[in-house]
Amino acid sequence: MKALVTGGARSGKSDFAERLCMSRAPRACYIATAQAYDVEMKERIALHRLQRESAGYDWQTLEEAQALPELLRRLGGGVEPRLAAQGGNPADEAYASGTSAASPLEQPDVAPTGEGRSALQTAAQQVVVAEQQRGSDTANLRASQASQPSAVPMVLVDCLTLWLSNVLLAAGEDGEAASRAAMDALVIAVEQYPGPLVIVTNEVGDGIVPEYPLGRLYRDLSGMMNQRIARLCDEVFLVTAGIPVELKQLEYKL
């Protein structure tokens, strides 16, 4: 089963994707593609993580800003993935140390709830706890894979548009070519992934046309990526105001 969950900012798509995973498997790998460029973004990421953990579900959090196709291939082959906290590429090492940077083009679909900003401030105070939990996640994932080395996990990717912006910005002047090549690799990895997969993305083309070339390029690439991934998925959900609608069952076929 492969499912794509899309929607606008703060639409509730990430919450729905997490609940979808929890309804279909006893545990899952959560692949986070966000990077924290500033303190406020770091606080949001920490809050998002704490909200997941408070649900009491067995999430194993993996962080991968750019090498998402490679990570999916490793997970699909039952091979232990390279976690951000273990080092590897410089961006991963920076993230694990808390100094890495989420893309300015997109932000995670999470906002302060309940007590609002006080909750965000509390999350900031608990960043150290979240960092320690990453080490626990690593140990738990290794133990799970040691007992079931060929097991293919349920995977939640959140989100594709953050991943794309990471690739686009990191490549500089070669951003378009690098993004297209990365999208090709992602399509193959998603198509070949042998286990259940839930992927979150953003609808970035519903607003005004960006006034700068990079924004227009990002919008166009995101739209093409979403279409290609949607074609591979058994289910495609559009989430609006927290209400998910499955689109493929409503699809008009010529």
NORQUI-V970830 format. One record per pair of residues at least 24 apart in sequence whose ideal C-beta (glycine too) atoms are under 7 Angstrom apart, sorted by the first residue. I is the first residue (numbers start at 1). J is the second residue. D is the distance in Angstrom with one decimal. If there is no record, write none. Layout:
BEGIN
<<I	J	D> <I	J	D>>
END
This chain:
BEGIN
<<1	196	4.7> <1	234	5.6> <2	190	6.8> <2	197	4.7> <2	232	6.2> <2	233	4.5> <2	234	5.5> <3	198	4.9> <3	233	5.8> <3	234	6.7> <3	235	4.2> <3	237	6.6> <4	199	5.1> <4	201	6.5> <4	229	5.6> <4	230	5.3> <4	233	4.4> <4	236	4.7> <5	198	6.5> <5	199	6.9> <5	200	5.0> <5	237	4.7> <5	239	6.3> <6	201	5.0> <6	202	6.8> <6	203	5.4> <6	226	6.4> <6	238	5.8> <7	203	6.1> <7	238	6.0> <7	239	3.7> <7	240	6.1> <8	203	5.5> <8	206	6.2> <9	109	6.5> <9	202	6.9> <10	109	6.4> <10	111	5.6> <11	109	7.0> <11	239	4.7> <11	240	5.8> <11	241	6.9> <12	239	5.2> <12	242	3.6> <13	109	5.6> <13	200	5.7> <13	239	4.1> <14	109	4.2> <14	110	6.3> <14	158	5.6> <14	200	5.7> <16	237	6.8> <16	239	5.3> <16	244	4.9> <17	156	5.9> <17	158	6.6> <17	198	5.2> <17	200	4.9> <18	52	6.6> <18	156	6.7> <20	198	5.7> <21	154	5.8> <21	156	5.1> <21	198	5.5> <22	57	5.1> <24	154	6.7> <24	196	6.3> <25	154	3.8> <25	196	6.4> <26	58	6.6> <27	58	3.6> <28	59	6.3> <28	153	6.3> <28	154	4.0> <28	155	6.5> <28	156	5.6> <29	60	4.9> <29	62	5.8> <29	75	6.4> <29	153	4.7> <29	155	4.9> <30	59	4.8> <30	60	6.9> <30	61	4.8> <30	62	6.9> <30	156	5.1> <30	158	7.0> <31	62	5.1> <31	64	5.8> <31	68	6.9> <31	71	6.5> <31	155	6.3> <31	156	6.8> <31	157	4.7> <32	61	6.2> <32	63	5.1> <32	158	6.2> <33	64	6.4> <33	65	5.9> <33	68	6.6> <33	158	7.0> <33	159	6.3> <33	162	4.4> <33	163	4.1> <33	166	6.6> <34	102	4.1> <34	108	4.9> <34	162	5.4> <35	65	5.2> <35	95	6.0> <35	100	5.0> <35	101	4.6> <35	102	5.1> <35	103	6.6> <35	166	6.4> <36	100	6.2> <36	101	6.1> <36	102	6.1> <37	101	3.7> <37	102	6.3> <37	104	6.7> <41	102	5.0> <41	107	6.9> <42	98	6.9> <42	127	6.7> <43	120	5.3> <43	123	5.5> <43	124	4.4> <44	108	6.2> <44	110	6.0> <45	108	6.6> <46	123	4.5> <46	124	6.6> <46	126	6.4> <46	127	4.7> <46	130	5.0> <47	110	6.5> <47	112	7.0> <47	119	6.6> <47	120	5.9> <47	123	3.6> <48	108	5.7> <48	110	4.2> <49	130	5.1> <50	123	5.8> <50	126	6.3> <50	130	6.6> <60	137	5.3> <60	140	6.1> <60	141	4.6> <61	134	6.8> <61	137	5.1> <63	92	6.7> <63	95	5.5> <65	91	4.9> <65	92	6.9> <65	95	6.7> <65	166	4.6> <66	91	6.4> <66	166	5.3> <66	167	5.5> <66	170	6.4> <68	157	6.9> <68	163	5.2> <68	186	6.3> <69	185	4.0> <69	186	4.9> <69	189	3.9> <72	189	4.2> <72	190	6.9> <72	193	5.4> <73	189	5.5> <75	153	6.2> <75	155	6.1> <76	152	6.0> <76	192	6.6> <76	193	4.7> <76	194	5.3> <76	195	6.7> <78	149	5.7> <78	150	4.3> <78	151	6.2> <78	152	6.3> <80	142	6.4> <80	145	5.3> <83	138	5.2> <85	134	5.0> <85	135	6.3> <85	138	5.8> <86	138	7.0> <98	127	7.0> <98	131	6.5> <102	162	6.1> <103	162	5.8> <103	165	3.7> <103	166	5.5> <103	169	6.2> <105	165	3.8> <105	218	5.4> <106	161	4.8> <106	162	4.8> <106	165	5.3> <106	202	6.1> <109	159	7.0> <152	194	5.2> <152	195	3.5> <153	195	6.1> <154	195	6.4> <154	196	4.6> <155	195	6.7> <155	197	5.2> <156	198	4.8> <157	199	4.7> <157	200	6.5> <158	200	4.3> <159	200	4.1> <159	201	5.6> <159	202	6.4> <160	199	6.0> <160	200	7.0> <160	201	4.1> <160	225	6.3> <160	229	6.8> <161	201	5.4> <161	202	4.2> <161	204	6.2> <161	222	5.3> <164	221	6.2> <164	222	6.0> <164	225	6.0> <165	218	6.3> <168	218	6.1> <168	221	7.0> <176	217	6.1> <179	221	5.3> <183	225	5.2> <183	228	6.9> <187	228	5.3> <187	229	7.0> <187	232	6.9> <190	229	6.0> <190	232	5.4> <191	232	5.2> <199	229	6.3> <201	226	5.4>>
END
